Amino acid sequence: MYMNKVRAGQIVLNKVDGKMYTINRKGEGFEAVEQLPKSTEELVVTQNRVEITEKNAIAFRMIEDPNPKDVPEGYKLSDGEFVTSTGEKVETGEIKVEDVLGAIPGAVVLITSKGSSRGVSLYYPEKDSFRFMHSFPEGVSYASFDFEGKVVVATSLIEIEKTEDDEEEKKILKDSTVVVVSEKGVRSYSIDYPMEINNIGAVDDLVVITTIGDVDEDDVITEGPRRMVIIDTELDEQYGAITLQGENPEVSKSRGGLLVITDKMVSVDADRYYVVTDKAAEMRGLDKVIDITIKDHALRITLANASLTEVKTLVKTRSEDKGAIYSVE
């Protein structure tokens, strides 16, 4: 978590020792006090105490907030004016509000422009203030959606250049970015390939992006396979690009790794284990990685559903004469 999100009464996880702490006020600042099990209530036990600072706040993960900030509702554009749910005009000064994308706890997510600057801004109703968060390149296209208390903005800019004889056109990738806005702040992720900005989805804490084509060393877009890039918004990690085979990918995250299944492939841990076979369709609906083994020239990927009522193993073996053989057990 970040220092600006720390408040008294919060329950947090210490990422270093794995223990639960309660945030308390300490003078002008805060400290985290270890939670002790009830079995120690009558014993003399020293509780760990950690003063929260700008540097070490990131070592704690929010588990429970007894006083969460409200998510603003009803803000919109009406006849070009930024207004509240009751239709009251919000004073914007020189800022032009172009679009209302959604809201996160404590703030409304906007597309704004001011002078030559255009991009993602936050409006804080409690303070009646704006904050510019992420700048767009000139001429960029964008699409957005909100999920799980976050707003995702995908941007793309492709320029067309003519060759000297004007007979051919080159498409130059100038921008391909995903911006995630949440209570944690604003994070931007550069995508190496052109993407379908209107075809981005989310599963749990994962943002799922499909890319189209390749890009050469001069950023010229060329033909290439479809790929999938996945952003874990909880861990602030970007995975990919996973080459897609088949249609309608199912994406999930478990302790066994990141899992992608289509009717033609199974990919675990961002292509660390990657199997292309029609047998993959039989693994659909299983979103937990249970076990992976490589032994006696055989790769075995065992998956299950959350209730463990269905468990299947995709097996890939290889022989000198027959090549790869696939089966499901």
C-alpha positions in Angstrom: 0.0 0.0 0.0 1.0 3.6 -0.2 1.4 6.2 2.5 -1.5 8.4 1.3 -3.8 5.4 1.8 -2.8 4.7 5.4 -5.5 5.3 8.0 -6.1 4.3 11.6 -8.0 1.1 12.1 -7.0 -0.6 9.0 -6.0 -4.3 9.1 -2.9 -5.0 7.0 -0.6 -7.9 6.1 3.1 -7.5 6.7 4.6 -8.9 3.5 7.9 -9.5 5.3 6.8 -11.7 8.2 3.4 -12.7 6.9 1.6 -11.5 10.1 -1.5 -9.4 10.4 -1.2 -5.9 11.9 -3.5 -3.1 13.0 -2.7 0.5 12.0 -2.9 2.9 14.9 -2.2 6.7 15.3 1.2 7.6 16.8 1.6 11.3 17.3 1.4 12.9 13.8 2.0 9.6 12.1 1.0 5.9 12.1 2.4 2.6 13.4 1.5 -1.0 12.7 0.9 -3.2 15.7 1.0 -6.9 15.4 -2.3 -8.7 16.0 -1.9 -11.5 18.6 -3.9 -14.7 18.6 -6.6 -15.0 21.4 -4.6 -17.8 23.0 -2.0 -15.3 24.1 -4.4 -12.8 25.7 -3.5 -13.8 29.3 0.2 -14.1 28.5 2.9 -11.4 28.6 3.8 -11.2 24.9 5.7 -8.4 23.2 3.9 -7.2 20.1 5.9 -6.2 17.0 5.5 -2.5 16.3 6.5 -0.8 13.1 6.4 2.9 12.4 4.8 3.5 8.9 6.9 5.7 6.6 6.8 6.7 3.0 9.5 4.1 2.2 8.2 1.1 4.1 4.4 1.5 3.6 4.7 -0.6 0.5 5.7 -3.6 2.7 2.1 -3.8 3.9 -1.0 -4.9 2.0 -4.5 -3.7 2.8 -6.7 -6.5 4.1 -9.6 -4.6 5.7 -10.5 -0.9 6.0 -13.2 -0.2 8.6 -13.8 3.3 7.1 -13.4 3.0 3.3 -13.9 6.0 1.1 -17.1 6.2 -0.8 -17.2 5.8 -4.5 -18.6 9.0 -6.1 -21.8 8.4 -8.0 -23.8 10.2 -10.7 -21.1 12.6 -12.0 -21.5 13.1 -15.8 -21.3 15.5 -18.7 -24.5 17.5 -19.4 -24.5 19.8 -22.4 -20.8 19.9 -22.2 -20.7 20.7 -18.5 -19.3 18.5 -15.8 -22.1 18.1 -13.2 -22.9 16.2 -10.0 -25.7 13.6 -9.7 -28.1 16.5 -8.8 -27.2 18.5 -11.9 -25.1 21.0 -10.1 -22.2 22.4 -12.2 -18.7 21.6 -11.0 -16.4 24.6 -11.4 -13.5 23.5 -13.7 -11.8 26.8 -14.6 -9.4 26.3 -17.5 -9.8 22.5 -17.4 -12.1 21.0 -20.0 -13.7 17.7 -19.0 -14.1 15.6 -22.2 -15.3 12.3 -20.8 -16.3 10.7 -17.5 -14.9 7.2 -17.4 -16.0 6.0 -14.0 -15.0 6.3 -10.4 -12.8 4.8 -7.7 -13.0 5.2 -3.9 -12.8 9.0 -3.3 -12.4 10.2 -6.9 -14.0 10.4 -10.3 -11.9 9.3 -13.3 -11.9 11.7 -16.2 -10.4 12.6 -19.6 -9.5 16.2 -19.4 -7.6 18.8 -21.4 -5.9 22.0 -20.4 -3.9 23.9 -23.0 -1.8 21.4 -24.9 -2.1 18.7 -22.1 -4.7 16.0 -22.5 -5.1 12.7 -20.6 -6.4 11.0 -17.5 -7.3 13.2 -14.5 -8.9 12.5 -11.1 -11.6 14.8 -9.5 -11.9 14.6 -5.7 -15.4 15.7 -4.6 -14.4 15.9 -1.0 -11.7 18.5 -1.8 -13.4 19.9 -5.0 -10.0 19.5 -6.7 -8.5 18.1 -9.9 -5.3 16.2 -10.4 -3.8 15.4 -13.8 -2.4 11.8 -13.7 -1.4 10.6 -17.2 -0.7 12.4 -20.4 -1.9 11.2 -23.9 0.1 11.6 -27.1 -1.6 14.0 -29.5 -4.2 12.2 -31.7 -4.5 9.1 -29.6 -7.6 6.9 -29.5 -8.8 5.4 -26.3 -11.4 3.0 -24.8 -12.1 2.3 -21.1 -14.0 0.1 -18.7 -14.3 -0.2 -14.9 -14.1 -3.3 -12.7 -13.4 -4.2 -9.1 -13.0 -0.6 -8.0 -10.6 0.2 -10.8 -10.8 2.0 -14.2 -8.8 0.7 -17.2 -7.9 3.0 -20.1 -6.4 1.6 -23.3 -4.8 4.0 -25.8 -3.6 3.5 -29.3 -2.0 5.7 -32.0 -1.1 4.4 -35.4 0.2 6.8 -38.1 0.0 6.1 -41.8 3.1 7.0 -43.9 3.3 6.9 -47.6 6.3 5.5 -49.5 8.2 7.7 -51.8 6.3 6.5 -54.8 3.0 6.9 -52.9 2.0 3.3 -54.0 2.3 1.7 -50.5 1.3 2.7 -47.0 3.2 1.9 -43.9 1.4 1.8 -40.5 3.7 3.1 -37.7 2.9 2.2 -34.1 3.2 5.4 -32.1 1.4 4.4 -28.9 0.0 1.2 -27.3 -0.6 1.7 -23.6 -2.8 0.4 -20.9 -3.5 2.7 -17.9 -4.9 1.2 -14.6 -6.5 3.7 -12.2 -7.2 2.5 -8.7 -6.8 3.5 -5.0 -3.2 2.6 -5.3 -2.6 5.3 -7.9 -2.2 5.3 -11.6 0.0 2.7 -13.4 0.7 2.7 -17.1 1.9 -0.4 -19.0 3.5 -0.2 -22.4 2.4 -2.9 -24.9 4.9 -3.9 -27.5 2.3 -4.7 -30.2 -0.8 -3.0 -31.7 -3.9 -4.0 -29.7 -7.7 -4.0 -30.1 -8.6 -1.3 -27.6 -12.3 -2.2 -27.7 -11.6 -5.9 -27.0 -9.9 -5.7 -23.6 -11.4 -7.5 -20.6 -10.8 -8.4 -17.0 -10.9 -11.5 -14.8 -10.6 -11.0 -11.1 -7.5 -8.8 -10.7 -6.2 -9.5 -14.3 -6.5 -7.2 -17.3 -6.5 -9.3 -20.5 -5.3 -7.7 -23.7 -5.4 -9.2 -27.2 -2.7 -7.9 -29.7 -2.7 -8.1 -33.4 0.3 -8.2 -35.7 4.0 -7.7 -35.2 6.2 -4.6 -35.1 9.7 -4.3 -36.7 12.7 -2.4 -35.4 11.3 0.8 -37.0 7.9 0.4 -35.3 6.3 -0.5 -38.6 3.3 -2.9 -38.1 3.6 -6.2 -40.0 1.6 -9.4 -40.1 2.0 -11.6 -37.1 0.2 -13.9 -34.7 -2.4 -12.9 -32.2 -1.0 -12.6 -28.7 -2.3 -12.1 -25.2 -0.8 -9.7 -22.7 -2.0 -10.0 -19.1 -1.6 -7.4 -16.4 -1.9 -8.4 -12.7 -3.2 -5.3 -11.1 -2.8 -6.6 -7.6 0.9 -7.5 -8.0 1.6 -4.7 -10.5 3.0 -7.3 -13.0 2.8 -7.6 -16.7 2.9 -11.0 -18.4 3.2 -11.9 -22.1 3.0 -11.9 -24.9 1.5 -15.4 -25.0 0.9 -16.6 -28.6 -2.7 -17.5 -29.0 -3.9 -20.6 -30.7 -7.7 -21.2 -30.9 -10.6 -19.0 -29.8 -12.3 -17.8 -26.6 -9.4 -17.9 -24.1 -10.2 -18.6 -20.5 -7.8 -16.8 -18.1 -7.3 -17.5 -14.4 -4.7 -17.1 -11.7 -3.8 -19.7 -9.0 -0.9 -20.6 -6.8 0.3 -22.8 -9.6 0.7 -19.9 -12.0 -1.1 -17.9 -14.6 -3.3 -20.2 -16.7 -4.7 -19.7 -20.3 -6.9 -22.3 -22.0 -8.5 -22.2 -25.4 -9.9 -25.0 -27.6 -6.4 -25.4 -29.1 -3.8 -24.7 -26.3 -3.0 -24.7 -22.6 -0.4 -22.2 -21.3 0.8 -22.1 -17.7 3.1 -19.5 -16.1 3.2 -17.1 -19.2 4.3 -19.8 -21.7 6.7 -21.6 -19.4 4.6 -24.7 -20.1 2.8 -24.4 -23.4 0.9 -27.2 -25.1 -0.9 -26.9 -28.5 -3.4 -29.6 -29.1 -7.1 -30.2 -29.8 -7.2 -32.0 -26.5 -7.0 -28.6 -24.7 -10.7 -28.2 -25.2 -11.3 -31.0 -22.7 -9.5 -28.8 -20.0 -11.9 -25.9 -20.3 -13.6 -24.9 -17.0 -10.7 -26.0 -14.9 -9.1 -22.9 -13.4 -6.7 -24.2 -10.8 -3.2 -25.5 -11.5 -2.6 -28.5 -9.2 0.6 -30.1 -10.4 3.1 -30.0 -13.3 5.7 -32.7 -13.8 8.2 -33.5 -16.5 9.4 -37.1 -16.3 10.3 -39.9 -18.7 9.8 -37.7 -21.8 6.3 -36.7 -20.6 4.9 -33.4 -19.6 1.9 -33.7 -17.3 -0.3 -30.6 -16.4 -2.9 -31.3 -13.8 -5.8 -28.9 -13.4 -8.9 -28.8 -11.3 -12.0 -26.7 -10.6 -12.2 -24.7 -7.4 -14.3 -27.3 -5.5 -11.9 -30.1 -6.6 -14.9 -32.1 -7.9 -13.2 -32.3 -11.3 -9.5 -33.0 -11.9 -7.9 -33.7 -15.2 -4.3 -34.2 -16.4 -3.2 -33.1 -19.9 -0.3 -35.4 -21.0 2.2 -34.8 -23.7 4.6 -37.6 -24.6 7.1 -37.9 -27.4 8.5 -40.9 -29.2 11.1 -41.0 -32.0 8.8 -42.5 -34.6 5.4 -41.0 -33.7 6.5 -37.6 -32.4 4.2 -35.8 -29.9 1.2 -37.7 -28.5 -1.5 -36.0 -26.5 -4.0 -37.4 -24.0 -6.2 -36.4 -21.1 -6.5 -38.5 -18.0 
